[in-house]
Amino acid sequence: MSLMLVPLTPVDVDKMARIEAQAHSHPWSEANLASCFGSLYRVLGAFHDESLVGFAIVQQIVDELSLLDICIAPEQQGKGLGRLLLKAVIEQAIQSHAVVILLEVRASNVAAQRLYLSSGFVESGRRKGYYQSDTGPEDAILMDLCLAQC
């Protein structure tokens, strides 16, 4: 699969929102996605055959990078695109001198947890009842990846 990773701009928000709505039970709104374009944020898109198939949103404050969202279109999941995006996020974090990458993931999202664990992230905490779900509150698992001495 030929995949191109490129920075996204606010022009891409509508495409991002479509993927977000298909991939998540409680998706971010277009307004939330649009708010992630600014000096502290980087938004990386994955394109296949000129179509946006996924994206990652990160925020960096000094040397701490937070992975806010990583999203792959459902029909493209299971093809290694999430791993490629995550690898690019890690490489960019190193280039920008981040010492740690932080994220949170739904307790029910076992596939994402496996991806993060296999990429070197460790579980560092839990937020009880942080997310809404169709069956009630769901925990957020906090994970981090130290890129330098933490």
N, CA, C and O atoms as a GROMACS GRO file, in nm:
protein
  600
    1MET      N    1   0.085  -0.118   0.000
    1MET     CA    2   0.000   0.000   0.000
    1MET      C    3   0.088   0.123   0.000
    1MET      O    4   0.175   0.138   0.086
    2SER      N    5   0.067   0.211  -0.096
    2SER     CA    6   0.141   0.337  -0.098
    2SER      C    7   0.071   0.435  -0.006
    2SER      O    8  -0.049   0.461  -0.019
    3LEU      N    9   0.146   0.488   0.086
    3LEU     CA   10   0.091   0.579   0.186
    3LEU      C   11   0.178   0.702   0.192
    3LEU      O   12   0.301   0.693   0.191
    4MET      N   13   0.115   0.816   0.198
    4MET     CA   14   0.187   0.942   0.210
    4MET      C   15   0.143   1.011   0.338
    4MET      O   16   0.024   1.027   0.362
    5LEU      N   17   0.239   1.052   0.421
    5LEU     CA   18   0.212   1.123   0.545
    5LEU      C   19   0.247   1.269   0.524
    5LEU      O   20   0.360   1.302   0.491
    6VAL      N   21   0.148   1.358   0.544
    6VAL     CA   22   0.170   1.500   0.523
    6VAL      C   23   0.097   1.580   0.632
    6VAL      O   24  -0.004   1.534   0.686
    7PRO      N   25   0.148   1.698   0.664
    7PRO     CA   26   0.078   1.784   0.759
    7PRO      C   27  -0.058   1.825   0.702
    7PRO      O   28  -0.071   1.852   0.582
    8LEU      N   29  -0.158   1.829   0.788
    8LEU     CA   30  -0.292   1.874   0.748
    8LEU      C   31  -0.310   2.020   0.784
    8LEU      O   32  -0.235   2.076   0.864
    9THR      N   33  -0.412   2.081   0.724
    9THR     CA   34  -0.446   2.221   0.750
    9THR      C   35  -0.594   2.227   0.784
    9THR      O   36  -0.665   2.127   0.770
   10PRO      N   37  -0.643   2.342   0.828
   10PRO     CA   38  -0.786   2.354   0.860
   10PRO      C   39  -0.878   2.318   0.742
   10PRO      O   40  -0.994   2.283   0.763
   11VAL      N   41  -0.828   2.325   0.621
   11VAL     CA   42  -0.908   2.287   0.503
   11VAL      C   43  -0.949   2.140   0.511
   11VAL      O   44  -1.049   2.100   0.450
   12ASP      N   45  -0.871   2.059   0.584
   12ASP     CA   46  -0.895   1.914   0.593
   12ASP      C   47  -0.992   1.874   0.703
   12ASP      O   48  -1.023   1.755   0.717
   13VAL      N   49  -1.041   1.968   0.781
   13VAL     CA   50  -1.124   1.936   0.897
   13VAL      C   51  -1.249   1.856   0.860
   13VAL      O   52  -1.285   1.763   0.932
   14ASP      N   53  -1.315   1.891   0.750
   14ASP     CA   54  -1.437   1.817   0.715
   14ASP      C   55  -1.406   1.670   0.685
   14ASP      O   56  -1.485   1.583   0.721
   15LYS      N   57  -1.294   1.642   0.620
   15LYS     CA   58  -1.254   1.503   0.592
   15LYS      C   59  -1.218   1.431   0.722
   15LYS      O   60  -1.252   1.315   0.743
   16MET      N   61  -1.147   1.503   0.810
   16MET     CA   62  -1.112   1.446   0.939
   16MET      C   63  -1.238   1.410   1.018
   16MET      O   64  -1.246   1.303   1.078
   17ALA      N   65  -1.335   1.500   1.017
   17ALA     CA   66  -1.458   1.479   1.093
   17ALA      C   67  -1.534   1.357   1.041
   17ALA      O   68  -1.593   1.283   1.120
   18ARG      N   69  -1.534   1.335   0.910
   18ARG     CA   70  -1.602   1.216   0.855
   18ARG      C   71  -1.536   1.088   0.905
   18ARG      O   72  -1.605   0.994   0.944
   19ILE      N   73  -1.403   1.085   0.904
   19ILE     CA   74  -1.332   0.967   0.953
   19ILE      C   75  -1.356   0.949   1.102
   19ILE      O   76  -1.383   0.838   1.148
   20GLU      N   77  -1.348   1.058   1.176
   20GLU     CA   78  -1.370   1.056   1.321
   20GLU      C   79  -1.508   0.999   1.353
   20GLU      O   80  -1.522   0.916   1.443
   21ALA      N   81  -1.610   1.043   1.281
   21ALA     CA   82  -1.748   0.997   1.306
   21ALA      C   83  -1.765   0.850   1.274
   21ALA      O   84  -1.842   0.781   1.340
   22GLN      N   85  -1.694   0.801   1.174
   22GLN     CA   86  -1.704   0.660   1.137
   22GLN      C   87  -1.628   0.570   1.235
   22GLN      O   88  -1.668   0.457   1.260
   23ALA      N   89  -1.518   0.621   1.288
   23ALA     CA   90  -1.426   0.538   1.366
   23ALA      C   91  -1.452   0.538   1.516
   23ALA      O   92  -1.411   0.444   1.585
   24HIS      N   93  -1.519   0.640   1.569
   24HIS     CA   94  -1.534   0.650   1.714
   24HIS      C   95  -1.681   0.658   1.755
   24HIS      O   96  -1.763   0.720   1.687
   25SER      N   97  -1.712   0.594   1.865
   25SER     CA   98  -1.850   0.597   1.915
   25SER      C   99  -1.888   0.736   1.967
   25SER      O  100  -2.005   0.774   1.962
   26HIS      N  101  -1.791   0.810   2.016
   26HIS     CA  102  -1.813   0.946   2.066
   26HIS      C  103  -1.710   1.037   2.000
   26HIS      O  104  -1.612   1.077   2.063
   27PRO      N  105  -1.733   1.071   1.872
   27PRO     CA  106  -1.632   1.145   1.796
   27PRO      C  107  -1.619   1.291   1.839
   27PRO      O  108  -1.710   1.350   1.897
   28TRP      N  109  -1.502   1.346   1.807
   28TRP     CA  110  -1.481   1.489   1.825
   28TRP      C  111  -1.567   1.562   1.723
   28TRP      O  112  -1.593   1.510   1.614
   29SER      N  113  -1.610   1.681   1.757
   29SER     CA  114  -1.688   1.763   1.664
   29SER      C  115  -1.592   1.832   1.567
   29SER      O  116  -1.471   1.835   1.588
   30GLU      N  117  -1.648   1.887   1.459
   30GLU     CA  118  -1.566   1.964   1.366
   30GLU      C  119  -1.500   2.082   1.438
   30GLU      O  120  -1.385   2.115   1.410
   31ALA      N  121  -1.572   2.144   1.531
   31ALA     CA  122  -1.516   2.257   1.606
   31ALA      C  123  -1.397   2.212   1.690
   31ALA      O  124  -1.296   2.282   1.696
   32ASN      N  125  -1.408   2.096   1.755
   32ASN     CA  126  -1.295   2.043   1.832
   32ASN      C  127  -1.175   2.017   1.743
   32ASN      O  128  -1.062   2.054   1.776
   33LEU      N  129  -1.200   1.954   1.629
   33LEU     CA  130  -1.091   1.926   1.536
   33LEU      C  131  -1.029   2.055   1.484
   33LEU      O  132  -0.907   2.066   1.476
   34ALA      N  133  -1.111   2.152   1.450
   34ALA     CA  134  -1.062   2.280   1.397
   34ALA      C  135  -0.977   2.354   1.500
   34ALA      O  136  -0.886   2.428   1.464
   35SER      N  137  -1.007   2.333   1.628
   35SER     CA  138  -0.931   2.403   1.733
   35SER      C  139  -0.789   2.349   1.748
   35SER      O  140  -0.709   2.407   1.822
   36CYS      N  141  -0.758   2.240   1.680
   36CYS     CA  142  -0.627   2.175   1.693
   36CYS      C  143  -0.526   2.221   1.588
   36CYS      O  144  -0.429   2.151   1.559
   37PHE      N  145  -0.550   2.336   1.532
   37PHE     CA  146  -0.455   2.394   1.437
   37PHE      C  147  -0.403   2.523   1.499
   37PHE      O  148  -0.477   2.621   1.510
   38GLY      N  149  -0.279   2.522   1.538
   38GLY     CA  150  -0.217   2.638   1.603
   38GLY      C  151  -0.074   2.605   1.637
   38GLY      O  152  -0.026   2.497   1.605
   39SER      N  153  -0.007   2.697   1.701
   39SER     CA  154   0.136   2.684   1.723
   39SER      C  155   0.175   2.565   1.811
   39SER      O  156   0.286   2.513   1.797
   40LEU      N  157   0.088   2.522   1.901
   40LEU     CA  158   0.123   2.412   1.991
   40LEU      C  159   0.087   2.275   1.933
   40LEU      O  160   0.123   2.172   1.991
   41TYR      N  161   0.018   2.273   1.820
   41TYR     CA  162  -0.035   2.149   1.764
   41TYR      C  163   0.034   2.111   1.634
   41TYR      O  164   0.083   2.196   1.560
   42ARG      N  165   0.035   1.980   1.609
   42ARG     CA  166   0.071   1.926   1.478
   42ARG      C  167  -0.035   1.825   1.441
   42ARG      O  168  -0.075   1.742   1.523
   43VAL      N  169  -0.080   1.831   1.316
   43VAL     CA  170  -0.181   1.738   1.267
   43VAL      C  171  -0.123   1.672   1.143
   43VAL      O  172  -0.093   1.738   1.044
   44LEU      N  173  -0.108   1.541   1.151
   44LEU     CA  174  -0.046   1.464   1.044
   44LEU      C  175  -0.151   1.377   0.979
   44LEU      O  176  -0.224   1.305   1.047
   45GLY      N  177  -0.160   1.383   0.848
   45GLY     CA  178  -0.257   1.304   0.774
   45GLY      C  179  -0.193   1.190   0.698
   45GLY      O  180  -0.080   1.202   0.651
   46ALA      N  181  -0.265   1.080   0.686
   46ALA     CA  182  -0.222   0.965   0.607
   46ALA      C  183  -0.311   0.958   0.484
   46ALA      O  184  -0.433   0.946   0.494
   47PHE      N  185  -0.248   0.966   0.367
   47PHE     CA  186  -0.321   0.963   0.241
   47PHE      C  187  -0.288   0.836   0.164
   47PHE      O  188  -0.172   0.796   0.156
   48HIS      N  189  -0.390   0.773   0.108
   48HIS     CA  190  -0.375   0.660   0.018
   48HIS      C  191  -0.453   0.693  -0.108
   48HIS      O  192  -0.572   0.724  -0.102
   49ASP      N  193  -0.386   0.687  -0.222
   49ASP     CA  194  -0.450   0.723  -0.350
   49ASP      C  195  -0.519   0.859  -0.341
   49ASP      O  196  -0.632   0.875  -0.388
   50GLU      N  197  -0.451   0.954  -0.282
   50GLU     CA  198  -0.499   1.093  -0.269
   50GLU      C  199  -0.622   1.109  -0.180
   50GLU      O  200  -0.682   1.216  -0.178
   51SER      N  201  -0.659   1.006  -0.106
   51SER     CA  202  -0.771   1.014  -0.012
   51SER      C  203  -0.718   1.009   0.131
   51SER      O  204  -0.631   0.927   0.163
   52LEU      N  205  -0.770   1.096   0.216
   52LEU     CA  206  -0.732   1.093   0.357
   52LEU      C  207  -0.791   0.967   0.420
   52LEU      O  208  -0.912   0.946   0.416
   53VAL      N  209  -0.705   0.884   0.480
   53VAL     CA  210  -0.751   0.760   0.542
   53VAL      C  211  -0.724   0.757   0.693
   53VAL      O  212  -0.767   0.664   0.762
   54GLY      N  213  -0.654   0.858   0.743
   54GLY     CA  214  -0.627   0.863   0.886
   54GLY      C  215  -0.551   0.989   0.922
   54GLY      O  216  -0.502   1.062   0.836
   55PHE      N  217  -0.543   1.013   1.053
   55PHE     CA  218  -0.472   1.131   1.099
   55PHE      C  219  -0.432   1.114   1.245
   55PHE      O  220  -0.486   1.031   1.317
   56ALA      N  221  -0.336   1.195   1.286
   56ALA     CA  222  -0.293   1.201   1.425
   56ALA      C  223  -0.283   1.348   1.464
   56ALA      O  224  -0.237   1.431   1.386
   57ILE      N  225  -0.326   1.377   1.586
   57ILE     CA  226  -0.318   1.514   1.640
   57ILE      C  227  -0.232   1.509   1.766
   57ILE      O  228  -0.258   1.431   1.857
   58VAL      N  229  -0.130   1.594   1.768
   58VAL     CA  230  -0.045   1.602   1.887
   58VAL      C  231  -0.035   1.747   1.932
   58VAL      O  232  -0.051   1.840   1.852
   59GLN      N  233  -0.008   1.763   2.059
   59GLN     CA  234   0.016   1.895   2.117
   59GLN      C  235   0.147   1.886   2.192
   59GLN      O  236   0.168   1.794   2.272
   60GLN      N  237   0.236   1.982   2.168
   60GLN     CA  238   0.363   1.982   2.239
   60GLN      C  239   0.376   2.110   2.319
   60GLN      O  240   0.364   2.220   2.266
   61ILE      N  241   0.402   2.092   2.448
   61ILE     CA  242   0.430   2.204   2.537
   61ILE      C  243   0.569   2.177   2.596
   61ILE      O  244   0.588   2.083   2.672
   62VAL      N  245   0.661   2.260   2.559
   62VAL     CA  246   0.804   2.250   2.593
   62VAL      C  247   0.853   2.112   2.546
   62VAL      O  248   0.864   2.089   2.426
   63ASP      N  249   0.883   2.020   2.641
   63ASP     CA  250   0.938   1.891   2.601
   63ASP      C  251   0.840   1.775   2.625
   63ASP      O  252   0.880   1.658   2.625
   64GLU      N  253   0.715   1.807   2.645
   64GLU     CA  254   0.612   1.706   2.669
   64GLU      C  255   0.513   1.706   2.553
   64GLU      O  256   0.451   1.807   2.523
   65LEU      N  257   0.500   1.592   2.488
   65LEU     CA  258   0.410   1.580   2.375
   65LEU      C  259   0.291   1.493   2.414
   65LEU      O  260   0.309   1.384   2.470
   66SER      N  261   0.172   1.540   2.385
   66SER     CA  262   0.050   1.463   2.411
   66SER      C  263  -0.010   1.419   2.279
   66SER      O  264  -0.035   1.502   2.191
   67LEU      N  265  -0.032   1.289   2.265
   67LEU     CA  266  -0.104   1.236   2.149
   67LEU      C  267  -0.252   1.247   2.183
   67LEU      O  268  -0.304   1.171   2.264
   68LEU      N  269  -0.319   1.342   2.119
   68LEU     CA  270  -0.458   1.372   2.152
   68LEU      C  271  -0.556   1.283   2.078
   68LEU      O  272  -0.661   1.247   2.132
   69ASP      N  273  -0.523   1.247   1.955
   69ASP     CA  274  -0.613   1.164   1.875
   69ASP      C  275  -0.533   1.098   1.765
   69ASP      O  276  -0.448   1.160   1.702
   70ILE      N  277  -0.561   0.973   1.744
   70ILE     CA  278  -0.509   0.902   1.628
   70ILE      C  279  -0.628   0.824   1.575
   70ILE      O  280  -0.693   0.750   1.649
   71CYS      N  281  -0.655   0.839   1.448
   71CYS     CA  282  -0.780   0.788   1.393
   71CYS      C  283  -0.756   0.734   1.252
   71CYS      O  284  -0.698   0.801   1.168
   72ILE      N  285  -0.802   0.613   1.228
   72ILE     CA  286  -0.792   0.548   1.098
   72ILE      C  287  -0.933   0.514   1.052
   72ILE      O  288  -1.013   0.463   1.130
   73ALA      N  289  -0.964   0.542   0.925
   73ALA     CA  290  -1.094   0.507   0.870
   73ALA      C  291  -1.119   0.358   0.890
   73ALA      O  292  -1.029   0.277   0.865
   74PRO      N  293  -1.239   0.320   0.934
   74PRO     CA  294  -1.267   0.179   0.966
   74PRO      C  295  -1.229   0.082   0.854
   74PRO      O  296  -1.177  -0.026   0.882
   75GLU      N  297  -1.255   0.118   0.729
   75GLU     CA  298  -1.224   0.025   0.619
   75GLU      C  299  -1.074   0.010   0.595
   75GLU      O  300  -1.032  -0.079   0.520
   76GLN      N  301  -0.993   0.095   0.658
   76GLN     CA  302  -0.847   0.090   0.644
   76GLN      C  303  -0.779   0.032   0.768
   76GLN      O  304  -0.657   0.014   0.769
   77GLN      N  305  -0.856   0.004   0.872
   77GLN     CA  306  -0.798  -0.048   0.995
   77GLN      C  307  -0.747  -0.190   0.974
   77GLN      O  308  -0.797  -0.264   0.889
   78GLY      N  309  -0.648  -0.227   1.053
   78GLY     CA  310  -0.589  -0.360   1.045
   78GLY      C  311  -0.485  -0.376   0.936
   78GLY      O  312  -0.440  -0.487   0.909
   79LYS      N  313  -0.446  -0.266   0.872
   79LYS     CA  314  -0.348  -0.270   0.763
   79LYS      C  315  -0.214  -0.210   0.804
   79LYS      O  316  -0.126  -0.194   0.720
   80GLY      N  317  -0.198  -0.176   0.932
   80GLY     CA  318  -0.072  -0.120   0.979
   80GLY      C  319  -0.062   0.031   0.968
   80GLY      O  320   0.044   0.088   0.995
   81LEU      N  321  -0.171   0.098   0.928
   81LEU     CA  322  -0.166   0.244   0.912
   81LEU      C  323  -0.151   0.315   1.046
   81LEU      O  324  -0.078   0.414   1.057
   82GLY      N  325  -0.219   0.265   1.147
   82GLY     CA  326  -0.206   0.324   1.280
   82GLY      C  327  -0.063   0.316   1.330
   82GLY      O  328  -0.011   0.410   1.390
   83ARG      N  329   0.000   0.201   1.306
   83ARG     CA  330   0.140   0.183   1.346
   83ARG      C  331   0.231   0.281   1.272
   83ARG      O  332   0.322   0.339   1.331
   84LEU      N  333   0.207   0.300   1.142
   84LEU     CA  334   0.288   0.395   1.064
   84LEU      C  335   0.269   0.538   1.114
   84LEU      O  336   0.366   0.613   1.126
   85LEU      N  337   0.146   0.575   1.142
   85LEU     CA  338   0.121   0.709   1.195
   85LEU      C  339   0.188   0.727   1.331
   85LEU      O  340   0.250   0.830   1.356
   86LEU      N  341   0.174   0.627   1.418
   86LEU     CA  342   0.235   0.637   1.550
   86LEU      C  343   0.387   0.646   1.539
   86LEU      O  344   0.450   0.724   1.611
   87LYS      N  345   0.445   0.569   1.449
   87LYS     CA  346   0.591   0.575   1.429
   87LYS      C  347   0.632   0.716   1.384
   87LYS      O  348   0.732   0.769   1.432
   88ALA      N  349   0.554   0.776   1.294
   88ALA     CA  350   0.584   0.912   1.249
   88ALA      C  351   0.572   1.012   1.363
   88ALA      O  352   0.653   1.104   1.375
   89VAL      N  353   0.470   0.995   1.448
   89VAL     CA  354   0.452   1.082   1.565
   89VAL      C  355   0.574   1.072   1.656
   89VAL      O  356   0.625   1.173   1.704
   90ILE      N  357   0.620   0.949   1.681
   90ILE     CA  358   0.736   0.929   1.768
   90ILE      C  359   0.860   0.993   1.708
   90ILE      O  360   0.938   1.058   1.778
   91GLU      N  361   0.880   0.974   1.577
   91GLU     CA  362   0.996   1.034   1.510
   91GLU      C  363   0.992   1.186   1.517
   91GLU      O  364   1.094   1.250   1.543
   92GLN      N  365   0.874   1.245   1.494
   92GLN     CA  366   0.862   1.391   1.503
   92GLN      C  367   0.885   1.439   1.646
   92GLN      O  368   0.943   1.545   1.667
   93ALA      N  369   0.839   1.362   1.744
   93ALA     CA  370   0.860   1.400   1.884
   93ALA      C  371   1.009   1.404   1.918
   93ALA      O  372   1.056   1.495   1.986
   94ILE      N  373   1.082   1.305   1.870
   94ILE     CA  374   1.227   1.302   1.892
   94ILE      C  375   1.292   1.422   1.826
   94ILE      O  376   1.377   1.488   1.887
   95GLN      N  377   1.254   1.452   1.702
   95GLN     CA  378   1.312   1.565   1.629
   95GLN      C  379   1.281   1.698   1.697
   95GLN      O  380   1.361   1.792   1.688
   96SER      N  381   1.167   1.706   1.765
   96SER     CA  382   1.131   1.831   1.832
   96SER      C  383   1.175   1.833   1.978
   96SER      O  384   1.132   1.919   2.056
   97HIS      N  385   1.261   1.739   2.015
   97HIS     CA  386   1.324   1.733   2.147
   97HIS      C  387   1.226   1.706   2.262
   97HIS      O  388   1.250   1.749   2.375
   98ALA      N  389   1.119   1.637   2.234
   98ALA     CA  390   1.028   1.595   2.341
   98ALA      C  391   1.099   1.486   2.422
   98ALA      O  392   1.175   1.406   2.367
   99VAL      N  393   1.073   1.484   2.552
   99VAL     CA  394   1.131   1.379   2.636
   99VAL      C  395   1.030   1.270   2.668
   99VAL      O  396   1.066   1.161   2.711
  100VAL      N  397   0.901   1.302   2.649
  100VAL     CA  398   0.798   1.203   2.680
  100VAL      C  399   0.677   1.226   2.589
  100VAL      O  400   0.646   1.340   2.553
  101ILE      N  401   0.611   1.117   2.554
  101ILE     CA  402   0.483   1.123   2.484
  101ILE      C  403   0.379   1.066   2.578
  101ILE      O  404   0.394   0.956   2.632
  102LEU      N  405   0.272   1.142   2.598
  102LEU     CA  406   0.163   1.101   2.686
  102LEU      C  407   0.038   1.077   2.603
  102LEU      O  408   0.018   1.142   2.500
  103LEU      N  409  -0.046   0.985   2.647
  103LEU     CA  410  -0.174   0.963   2.583
  103LEU      C  411  -0.269   0.899   2.681
  103LEU      O  412  -0.230   0.852   2.788
  104GLU      N  413  -0.396   0.899   2.642
  104GLU     CA  414  -0.496   0.825   2.717
  104GLU      C  415  -0.579   0.748   2.616
  104GLU      O  416  -0.600   0.793   2.503
  105VAL      N  417  -0.626   0.632   2.657
  105VAL     CA  418  -0.700   0.544   2.567
  105VAL      C  419  -0.813   0.479   2.645
  105VAL      O  420  -0.799   0.448   2.763
  106ARG      N  421  -0.926   0.459   2.578
  106ARG     CA  422  -1.039   0.392   2.642
  106ARG      C  423  -0.998   0.253   2.689
  106ARG      O  424  -0.925   0.182   2.619
  107ALA      N  425  -1.044   0.214   2.806
  107ALA     CA  426  -1.014   0.081   2.858
  107ALA      C  427  -1.064  -0.028   2.764
  107ALA      O  428  -1.005  -0.136   2.758
  108SER      N  429  -1.171  -0.001   2.690
  108SER     CA  430  -1.226  -0.101   2.599
  108SER      C  431  -1.151  -0.110   2.466
  108SER      O  432  -1.174  -0.203   2.389
  109ASN      N  433  -1.061  -0.015   2.439
  109ASN     CA  434  -0.990  -0.013   2.311
  109ASN      C  435  -0.863  -0.097   2.320
  109ASN      O  436  -0.752  -0.045   2.324
  110VAL      N  437  -0.882  -0.227   2.324
  110VAL     CA  438  -0.772  -0.321   2.343
  110VAL      C  439  -0.674  -0.318   2.225
  110VAL      O  440  -0.553  -0.330   2.245
  111ALA      N  441  -0.725  -0.302   2.103
  111ALA     CA  442  -0.636  -0.298   1.986
  111ALA      C  443  -0.540  -0.181   1.997
  111ALA      O  444  -0.420  -0.196   1.971
  112ALA      N  445  -0.589  -0.064   2.035
  112ALA     CA  446  -0.501   0.053   2.050
  112ALA      C  447  -0.401   0.031   2.162
  112ALA      O  448  -0.284   0.066   2.149
  113GLN      N  449  -0.446  -0.028   2.273
  113GLN     CA  450  -0.354  -0.054   2.384
  113GLN      C  451  -0.241  -0.147   2.339
  113GLN      O  452  -0.125  -0.126   2.375
  114ARG      N  453  -0.274  -0.249   2.261
  114ARG     CA  454  -0.171  -0.340   2.209
  114ARG      C  455  -0.071  -0.266   2.120
  114ARG      O  456   0.050  -0.287   2.129
  115LEU      N  457  -0.124  -0.177   2.034
  115LEU     CA  458  -0.037  -0.098   1.948
  115LEU      C  459   0.059  -0.014   2.032
  115LEU      O  460   0.180  -0.012   2.007
  116TYR      N  461   0.006   0.056   2.132
  116TYR     CA  462   0.090   0.142   2.214
  116TYR      C  463   0.193   0.061   2.294
  116TYR      O  464   0.310   0.098   2.300
  117LEU      N  465   0.150  -0.050   2.353
  117LEU     CA  466   0.242  -0.134   2.430
  117LEU      C  467   0.353  -0.188   2.340
  117LEU      O  468   0.469  -0.190   2.381
  118SER      N  469   0.319  -0.232   2.219
  118SER     CA  470   0.420  -0.288   2.129
  118SER      C  471   0.514  -0.180   2.076
  118SER      O  472   0.619  -0.210   2.020
  119SER      N  473   0.476  -0.054   2.093
  119SER     CA  474   0.560   0.059   2.050
  119SER      C  475   0.641   0.116   2.166
  119SER      O  476   0.710   0.217   2.149
  120GLY      N  477   0.633   0.052   2.282
  120GLY     CA  478   0.716   0.093   2.395
  120GLY      C  479   0.646   0.174   2.503
  120GLY      O  480   0.708   0.208   2.604
  121PHE      N  481   0.518   0.206   2.484
  121PHE     CA  482   0.444   0.280   2.586
  121PHE      C  483   0.419   0.189   2.706
  121PHE      O  484   0.410   0.067   2.692
  122VAL      N  485   0.407   0.249   2.822
  122VAL     CA  486   0.373   0.176   2.944
  122VAL      C  487   0.251   0.242   3.008
  122VAL      O  488   0.230   0.363   2.995
  123GLU      N  489   0.172   0.163   3.076
  123GLU     CA  490   0.057   0.218   3.148
  123GLU      C  491   0.109   0.292   3.270
  123GLU      O  492   0.188   0.239   3.348
  124SER      N  493   0.063   0.417   3.287
  124SER     CA  494   0.112   0.499   3.397
  124SER      C  495   0.001   0.543   3.492
  124SER      O  496   0.029   0.608   3.593
  125GLY      N  497  -0.123   0.510   3.462
  125GLY     CA  498  -0.231   0.548   3.550
  125GLY      C  499  -0.365   0.520   3.487
  125GLY      O  500  -0.375   0.462   3.378
  126ARG      N  501  -0.469   0.561   3.558
  126ARG     CA  502  -0.604   0.536   3.512
  126ARG      C  503  -0.694   0.648   3.563
  126ARG      O  504  -0.683   0.690   3.678
  127ARG      N  505  -0.782   0.695   3.477
  127ARG     CA  506  -0.884   0.793   3.516
  127ARG      C  507  -1.017   0.720   3.518
  127ARG      O  508  -1.070   0.683   3.414
  128LYS      N  509  -1.070   0.701   3.637
  128LYS     CA  510  -1.196   0.628   3.653
  128LYS      C  511  -1.312   0.705   3.592
  128LYS      O  512  -1.329   0.825   3.617
  129GLY      N  513  -1.392   0.636   3.511
  129GLY     CA  514  -1.514   0.695   3.456
  129GLY      C  515  -1.492   0.817   3.369
  129GLY      O  516  -1.580   0.902   3.361
  130TYR      N  517  -1.378   0.829   3.305
  130TYR     CA  518  -1.340   0.950   3.230
  130TYR      C  519  -1.420   0.967   3.102
  130TYR      O  520  -1.462   1.078   3.069
  131TYR      N  521  -1.440   0.858   3.030
  131TYR     CA  522  -1.510   0.863   2.901
  131TYR      C  523  -1.656   0.825   2.917
  131TYR      O  524  -1.693   0.748   3.005
  132GLN      N  525  -1.739   0.880   2.830
  132GLN     CA  526  -1.878   0.835   2.818
  132GLN      C  527  -1.880   0.719   2.720
  132GLN      O  528  -1.802   0.716   2.624
  133SER      N  529  -1.968   0.625   2.744
  133SER     CA  530  -1.988   0.515   2.650
  133SER      C  531  -2.136   0.482   2.648
  133SER      O  532  -2.213   0.533   2.730
  134ASP      N  533  -2.174   0.397   2.557
  134ASP     CA  534  -2.315   0.358   2.546
  134ASP      C  535  -2.361   0.277   2.667
  134ASP      O  536  -2.481   0.265   2.691
  135THR      N  537  -2.267   0.223   2.742
  135THR     CA  538  -2.301   0.143   2.860
  135THR      C  539  -2.268   0.213   2.991
  135THR      O  540  -2.272   0.152   3.097
  136GLY      N  541  -2.236   0.342   2.984
  136GLY     CA  542  -2.203   0.418   3.104
  136GLY      C  543  -2.060   0.464   3.103
  136GLY      O  544  -1.991   0.448   3.002
  137PRO      N  545  -2.012   0.522   3.214
  137PRO     CA  546  -1.876   0.573   3.220
  137PRO      C  547  -1.771   0.463   3.197
  137PRO      O  548  -1.789   0.348   3.235
  138GLU      N  549  -1.662   0.504   3.133
  138GLU     CA  550  -1.554   0.410   3.102
  138GLU      C  551  -1.422   0.472   3.143
  138GLU      O  552  -1.401   0.593   3.128
  139ASP      N  553  -1.332   0.390   3.196
  139ASP     CA  554  -1.202   0.439   3.240
  139ASP      C  555  -1.114   0.477   3.122
  139ASP      O  556  -1.124   0.422   3.013
  140ALA      N  557  -1.027   0.574   3.147
  140ALA     CA  558  -0.920   0.609   3.055
  140ALA      C  559  -0.791   0.551   3.110
  140ALA      O  560  -0.758   0.572   3.227
  141ILE      N  561  -0.719   0.480   3.028
  141ILE     CA  562  -0.588   0.429   3.067
  141ILE      C  563  -0.484   0.530   3.020
  141ILE      O  564  -0.479   0.565   2.902
  142LEU      N  565  -0.402   0.577   3.112
  142LEU     CA  566  -0.294   0.671   3.081
  142LEU      C  567  -0.169   0.592   3.045
  142LEU      O  568  -0.133   0.496   3.113
  143MET      N  569  -0.105   0.633   2.938
  143MET     CA  570   0.018   0.565   2.894
  143MET      C  571   0.122   0.670   2.859
  143MET      O  572   0.088   0.782   2.823
  144ASP      N  573   0.249   0.632   2.871
  144ASP     CA  574   0.354   0.723   2.829
  144ASP      C  575   0.471   0.647   2.771
  144ASP      O  576   0.491   0.528   2.797
  145LEU      N  577   0.546   0.718   2.691
  145LEU     CA  578   0.667   0.665   2.628
  145LEU      C  579   0.778   0.765   2.657
  145LEU      O  580   0.774   0.879   2.609
  146CYS      N  581   0.878   0.723   2.734
  146CYS     CA  582   0.993   0.810   2.762
  146CYS      C  583   1.090   0.805   2.644
  146CYS      O  584   1.133   0.698   2.601
  147LEU      N  585   1.122   0.922   2.593
  147LEU     CA  586   1.214   0.934   2.481
  147LEU      C  587   1.353   0.973   2.528
  147LEU      O  588   1.451   0.958   2.455
  148ALA      N  589   1.361   1.023   2.648
  148ALA     CA  590   1.487   1.060   2.713
  148ALA      C  591   1.473   1.016   2.858
  148ALA      O  592   1.375   0.951   2.893
  149GLN      N  593   1.565   1.050   2.941
  149GLN     CA  594   1.555   1.010   3.081
  149GLN      C  595   1.436   1.079   3.145
  149GLN      O  596   1.430   1.202   3.153
  150CYS      N  597   1.341   1.001   3.192
  150CYS     CA  598   1.219   1.055   3.256
  150CYS      C  599   1.229   1.044   3.406
  150CYS      O  600   1.137   1.084   3.477
   0.00000   0.00000   0.00000
